[in-house]
Amino acid sequence: MDYPIIPEKITVHLGAPDAQAENVTVSFPDYIKNVASSEIFPTWPETAIRANIYAQISIAMNRVYTEWYRSKGYDFDITNSTVFDQSFVNGRNIFENISRIVDEIFNSYLRREGFIEPLYATYCDGIQVTCDGLSQWGTVDRAREGLLPYQILRYYYGENTQIVSNVQVQSIMNSYPGAVLQIGSIGVSVERIQRQLNRISRNYPLIPKIQSVDGIFGADTRDAVIAFQSTFNLEPDGIVGKQTWYKIQYIYVAVKKLAQLDSEGLKYSDIQKQFTTALSFGDTGEPIHALQYYLKYVGIYNHALTPIEVTGTFDSATEQALRSFQTFYGLEPTGILNLNTINKLNQVYLGILEDLPYEITAERVVPFGGRNLGIGSTGDDVRQLQTYLSFLSDYYPTIPKVSVTGYFGTETQNAVIAFQNNFGITPRGIVGAVTWNAIEEVYEDVSAGAEKSQRQFSGEVLNEE
């Protein structure tokens, strides 16, 4: 995720990271109430309690935001070990005043001015253990001096410490895009790893710089991925699967110290290129085609969603369909396509494909597989694409014949470009949802017409015997 959210639930490991221990999943407010009741005293001044709770929230959010444990392959978000995280006593009683305060401020966190990530707001008791962060008993002294919570926090963390309030609450979404990234892939996920690999290369110079951070997975991105994989003992295949993705996330967090009090900081300029503008009513073009395609396909299997057609124009029907999707999947129903909605829509679409029996798709055109296809791509979806293009070349002379090999080479690229030129799609030679949808529609129309022509009335009168 690019922007911090308050997780609806958080999974706590009841022990050190590598300990054989139970995982428990609780609501985020209940987690913070437990931590606060375990770490501090309810008899402290309320301003001190609030300052401590802000720090506890921020630490937990930092773990979630950086995917600190998930990126290492663990199946939890945080531990209850005070050596690594903060105290959580499963099943303990919660103090009434702490519960009330948490209910008021649980959707807030700390950050440095100009930075995005939740501050890893380290703290210690200040008596038996001292640290560079907040002193828990020291907050009591500061409160008795008359300092307000934000003043206490700035006393310990610096004057550039901010409290961010009214943060959106939603379920945790893993950052992995759900499909491998390789030669020919395009989109915000590609741009993300390009940017991260370039930053990592400052600490690991053997990883070559990617000259164009443009969201297009080309040869220079592949070479940087191979160098990264070789450096960190992964199979150097130049493909970003789940293991490589999370290794990149982990190393990126480490080199920028995002999970430390002295973080280098993640600025808006570091992520804003990934999603430069929201899409809303009145917009047109290929991004709208893709949005409508996904909404239409998800709607086939979820009848609670408003039906939609693919037109390429963000009209009132698209806005209504998008609102129904956002409402059903727990997002704010803005009717605007933002990053959270894109991620959830992609997640839901890929989930449908995973659960879809083959015999359903075998009788008609196969839906877009969720990954962009381009030079170097291989697999069944490439083979299917080539089958469609080869069929269409018999009816559209401008589309060259394609061999069905399962490998996306220059022959396939030329056929894709010819199709795109023929049907008014930007001729990039890459097959995403828009091009795949167009191929689907044309293939269905032509194949239906071909079947009809074989059975058409011959013009001869047949006498009944």
N, C-alpha and C positions, 0 to 999 in steps of 0.2 A: 504494500500500500504506500502511496506517496504522501498523503496527508493523514495526520493522526486522527484516530477515532476512539471513542470510548467503547470498549468491547461489551456486548451484552453479557457474555459469560467469559470466564477465564479458567483455564485448567492448571491446577496446582499439583506439583509432585511433592509428596510428603517425605522428603529426605533430600540428601545431596543428589546432584544430577545423575551420577552413575549408580546410586544405591537402588537396590531392589525394594521399591516402595510403591504404595498405592497412589494413583492419580485421582483427584476429585475435581469436579467441574461445578463452579458456583457462579451466581450472578456477580458482576463486577462490584456493585455496591456492597453486597454481602462479604465479598473478599476484603474490601477496604475496611469495613466495620470490624472484621475479625483481626486484621493486622493492627489496626489502631488500638483495639482492646487488648491486644497481646503486647504491644510495644510501649504504650504510654499509660498514664494514670488519669482516670476520669475526674479526679479532684483538682487537676491543674487548671490554671486560668484558661478560659475558652479561647482567647487569642493564641495561646501557646498550642492548644489542641489543634486548632485550625491550621496553624503553620505546619505542624507535624503531619497532618493528614494530607495537605497539599504535596508534601515531599513523598509520602507513601504512594499516593496516586501516580505521581510523575515517574517514580521508579518502575511501577508495574506497567505503565503505559510504554515506557522506554523498552522494556522487555518484549512487549507485544509488537511495537512499531518496528523494531530492528529485527524481529523474528530471531532473537538471540539463541533460543534453544531449538526452535523449529528448524533453523538453518543448519544446525548440527545433527539433525536427524532424530531429535527427541520428539515425543508425542505429547509435550506439555508446554505451557507458556512461561512458567516461573516455578521456583522451588520454595519450600518453607524453611530452607536452611539459611540461617543468618550469616553463615560464612559467604554465601553467594548472593542471597537476596534479602528477604525480610520475613519476620516471624508470622506464621499462620498455624493456629491450633485448631485442628478439625473438630467441630462440634462444641466449641467453647461458648460460654455465655457472652453476650454483647452488652456493653454498658449503654444505658438509655440515652444519655446526653451525647455520647459518641455516635450512636445510631442516627440521632436527629441531625447532627452536623454533617455526617456523611451524605444523608439524603439531600442536603442543601447544596453540597459542593462536589459530589462525586464526578460530575461531568466537567471538571476543570483540571488543568494541569499547569506545570511550570515549563518555561522555555527561556532561552536567552533572546534578547532583543535582536530581531533580524533573522533568527534561525527558526527551523520548522520542528525538529525532533523534540519530543518531551525530554526535559533535562534529566539526566541520571543523577537525581538529587540525593547523593550519599549522605548518610547521617550516622551518628553513634550516640551512646548515652552521655558522653562528655565527662564522665567521672572515672569509670573503670577503663574505658576505651576512648581515645580522642582520634579525630580524623580531620580532613580538610573541609568536610561539609558541615552540616547542621549538628549542633549539640542539643540533644533532646532536653536535658536538664537546663541547658543554657537558655532554651526558649522560655522557660519559666521565669528566669531572671529578666529576660528582655520584656516579657509580658508585664511583669511587675513594675518595670520602668515606664510602662505606658505605650510601648510600641504596638502597632497594629500588625495583623498577620503578614501583610505584604512587606512591612518594614522589617519584621523579624527575618523573613526570607531573604531580603536584600542584605541584611546584616551579615548573613552567613554565605550567601551565594553571589553577592555582588549587585551593584546598582542597575545592571542591565537585565536583571531577572524580572520576568513578566508572568502574570497569572492569566491564562487563557480560559475563558468561561463559555458555557453553553455549547460545548462540543457535541457533535452528532454522535448518537449512540447507535451502533449497528453490530451485526455479527462479524467476527474476524474472518477476513478473506485472505487466503494465502496469496503471496505475490506471484508464485509460479503461474505463467499464463495458461498452462494446461496442455500445451503442445510444444514439441521441440522447435527450437529456432536453428535454422541452417541456411545455407546459400539459397537466396530467393525469398526468404522471409522478410516481411516488412511490418512496420507498426511501432507503437509506443514501447512495447517490450524490447524490441531490438534496440531502440534508441536508449533505453534504460541501461542495458548491458554495455553498449558502446561507451556511454558516459562513465559508467563505473569502472570498466576496464582501463580507460584512459587515466582515471585517478589512481587506480591500483598500480599502473605502470610507473608512476613517480617513485614508488617504494620498491618496485620490482622491474628494473630497466630492461630486462630480457623480454618483457612483454611489449611488442611494438605498438606505437600510437596508431589509433584509427583516425585517419585524416578527416573524414567526413562523418560527423555524428548526425546522420540523416534518417535513421530508422530503416535503412535498407541493408540487409545482411549480404555484404559482398565479400570479395576475396580478402580485403584487409581486415574485416571483422573476423572472418574464419581464421586467419593467421594469428590474430591476437588471442582468440579462444584457444587455439592449439598451444600457443606459448603458455597461456595461463594453465591449461590442463597439465602440461608437462611440468610446470613449476610446482604444482600442488598435487602431483601423483595421481592424476585422473587419466582415463584413456584419452589420448590426444587425437580425437576424431573430428575436431572442429565443429561439433554439434552441441548446442546448449540444451541438454535434457535437464531433468529435475535435479540430478546430483550436481551437475556443473552450475546450474542456476543458483542453487543455494550456497554453493561454495563461493561463487562470486559475491553474493549478498553478504556472507560472513566475512570475507576478506575486506570488502568495501567498508563495512561497519568498523572493522578492526583498524584499518589504516586511517580512517577519519575520526577514530575514537568516539563514535557516536554513542557508545554504551559506557562512557566514562564522564566524570565530572568536568574534565578539561577537554571536552569534545572540540574538534575542529569546527564542527557545526555544519548542518545541512541547510543551505540557503534556498530561497525561492528560485533563484537563478539556476540552481542545480537541477531542478525538476520541472520548471515551467514549460520547457520545450516539449515535454512528453505529452502535454495536453494543453495547447495554447488557447483554445476557445471552446466554449460549450456550444452545442447545436440546439437550435430552438426553432419555433414557428417562423416560417418564411424562408429558411435555408433550403438550398437545393444542391444537387450534385451527387457524386459517387458515395460520400459518407452517408447520405440519407438513404440511398439505395441499400447500402449494407445494413443500416439500422432497421429498415423496414423488412429486409429479408430475414434477419434474425427474429424480429418480433413476430412476423408471419409464421415462421417455422415453429417457434416456441408455442404460439397460439394453437397450432394444430394439435398439440398434445396437452395443452392446459386450456380447457374451455372457459376458465374464469377470466381469461384475458380478452380484451376487445379485438375483434378481427381487423386485419389490415391488409392492404394491397401494396405492392411495390410500384411506386410512381416516381421516386426521385425527388419529390417535393415534400417538405416538412409542413403538412397542412393540419387542419383541426383533427382529422381522423388519426394522423400519426401522433399528435399530442395526446389525444384521448387514449390511444393504445399504449403509449409510453407511460402515462399516469397509471393505467390499470396494472402494468407490469411492476412499476415501482411500488404501488400499494400492496400487491400480492406478495412481493418478495422483501417487504419490510424497509423500503427506502422512502425517503421523503418524496411525496408525489408532486414534483415540481413541473413535470411535463417537459423538462429540459434534459438533454443528454449530457451528463457530466461524467467524470472519471469513475465514480463509484457505480453509476448505472452501467457504464460500458463493461466494467469488470464483472458485475453480477450477471449481465446479459450473456457475456461470453461463457461464464461458469455454468449457467443454466443450459445454454445451448450445447456445450460439450457434454454435460451430464446426460442430456437426451440422447446424443449420439452413442454414448457408451452403453446405454441401456436398450438401444433400439435393436430388435432382432433382425438378422440379416434378411430373412425372408420378406420382411416388410419393404425394405429398400430395393430388393432384387427385382420386384415387379414394376418398378418405375425408376425415374432418375434418382441417383444417389445424392443426398444433401451434401453441401459443402462441409469438408472434413475439419474445419476449424484452424487449419494452418495455410498460410500463403505458399503457393507453389511457384518455383522459379528454377533457373539454371542450377543443376546439381541435386534437385529434389528427387527422391525415389519413393516407391511404395505403391500400394494398391490404388490410392487416390490418383496418383499420376497415371497409372494404367487406365483407370476409368476415364480420366480426362482425355487421354489419347484415343480411347474408343469413341468417345463422343465426337472429337474433332475429325477423326478419320471418317466417321459416318457423314458428318456435315460437309466434308470436302466433296462428296459426290453431288451435292446440291448447290454448293457455293464455290464456283471455280476459283475465286480469289483466295480460298483457304487451301493451302497445300496439304497433300496427303501426309499422314503421320504414322509411323510405325508404333505398334503397341508393345513397348518394351518395359514400361515401369520406370524408365529413367528420363528425367526432364533435361533434354539437351537443346542444341540450337535449332534442330528440326521442330521440336515441340514449341520452342519459344517463337519461331517464325509463324507457326500456325496460330498461336495465341494472339500475336500482334495483328495478324491478318483478320482474325475474328473481331478483335477489339476495334480495328479501323472500320470494319464492315458494319458494326452495330453501335458506333458512336461512343465507345469507351476509350478513355485515355490509353494509348498504346504503350504500356510499360513492359509488356511481355511477362507479367507476373499475374497469377490467377489467385485473386482473393474472393470474398463473398460476392462482390458485384459481378465480376466476370463469370464466376461459376453459376450464379443465378441466371445470367443471360444465356449461357450455354444450355442450362437446364431447359429454359423456356423454348429456345429455338429447337433443341433436340426433340422435345415433346411434340411441338407443332409439326415438325418435319416428319418424325417417325409415325405420328398419327395419320398424317396425310399419305405417307407411303403405304401404310396398311390399307387405307381406304381405296387408294388407286388400284391395288391388286384385286379388290373385290367389287369394283365399280360395274354397273350395268353395261354390257357389251354393245348394246344398240340392236341386237338381234331379238326378234320375237320368238319366244319359245312356245311351241304348241303343246298343249297337254295331250298326252297319249290316251 
